[in-house]
Amino acid sequence: MTRRSVNGEGTGVNNTTQNGGHPGDTPAPKVEPDAPNGKVELRKKVTLLRGISIIIGTIIGAGIFISPKGILKNSGSVGMSLVVWIACGVLSLFGALSYAELGTSIQKSGGHYTYILEAFGPQMAFIRLWADLIAIRPAGLAVISLAFGQYILEPIFMPCGVPEIAIKLATSIGITSVMYLNSMSTSWTNRIQIFLTFSKLLAIAIIIVPGLYMLFKGETKNFENAFEVSNIKLTGLPLAFYSGMYAYAGWFYLNFVTEEVENPEKTVPLAICISMAIVTFCYVLTNVAYYTVMSAEELLASQAVAVTFAGKMMGNFSVAVPVFVALSCFGSMNGCLFAFSRMFFVASREGHLPEVLSMIHVRRHTPLAAVLVLYPMTVFQLFVGDIYSLLNFMSFLRWLFIGVAVLGLIYMRYTRPDMPRPFKVPLFIPAIFSFTCFFMVFLSLYSDPVNTGIGFAISLTGIPAYYVFIVFDRRPKWLQDGLGNTLPTFRSDNTLFFKFVESHA
């Protein structure tokens, strides 16, 4: 492997503006002999179809199949819950369009991190990166993986419960296979993501088609008095929107891999718009199908709505539903890891993470180290603590920093008016979306001050970490001495290590 570096240190890549380098990069004196066309870089292999599959594949996880009852519980009625699903789809589209402008204006991978870095500088970007690295991303990946382990084994153990140790083992195998896939080939990662996305859409179709068939046959009793005023909970609507926005989360993942997108000026906005239209359409019709077959009381009592639906509609075929849920989770794991690794790759390139994370395999053309960095932390999360509590007090940070990134779009409209903007949205779109994000953040602080306060405190540890690890002249003397003694050896040892990986790949 070799490193594509901003400052051109020992990369083995001819860093010129003609071959994808940056102005001011020092041309490397040596070209890797094994590298195709004499350069090592992340290739532009994300087409429109692959971009759509990344977005849909990461948005549609286990949630729509397992428990959409949070929106119904907090909205109070069937009709109002459908309104919330549609409204959350529109709000998510606003956020996605804002990110489309950011992605076409700032054509760098890294998503939230890159946009906050461009708008508000390195310290704010590092705090976001720090929160992602130490808790949010490993915990989120672990939860999706645990859902995969639970549902891939359910057909084997039905009707009994799945043993905890079996879930852990299946989860570990799932994480390992996703890590291996992303390490070996970008093309195969995207091909499998396309397959898994179509599997998800097939699973949703299996729910929608019989549900709508029953609806057209006249099964409408569960929609009577759908907007009963006495049942609508105005105080719960913000929490319903919070649940809905969480279900739609994932529209921003294509922005993490912008540098690998073919013709990003057209592909990014088009992929985002097509994906959000498909997801919103599928989510609303899936919930209509649920309500056609189940009453509101039955849905609220179910722990796995899709399994309950399949049991009422499909008999023995219902055993296939957990398999589709597992494939859906695997697709989310795959898409999330593909995106996260590019954020760490870019952060390393900017000097906010160790150099090893911006190294690219000379033959695989994958950021191998950036892919693997989450592996030990994710596996560790599987065996310690309550991951769901961790997500509860860290989830508000996601919307805080997404709101900050979209606020950065508005800020740069005034501070950098001459920035090229191939795709430009009306200003009210990012304004409404950023307000919604901050509203959800303040709601979290009000409704659960302890957990959100802990999460906020964890993110604030990024401030001293920034000065200790990034601001060189303010490091403690003992740390300066330690890093001064180890970093040169670290770099040379990594060169040997990546040669070893290459020779045994």
Disulfide bonds with the S-S distance in Angstrom:
none
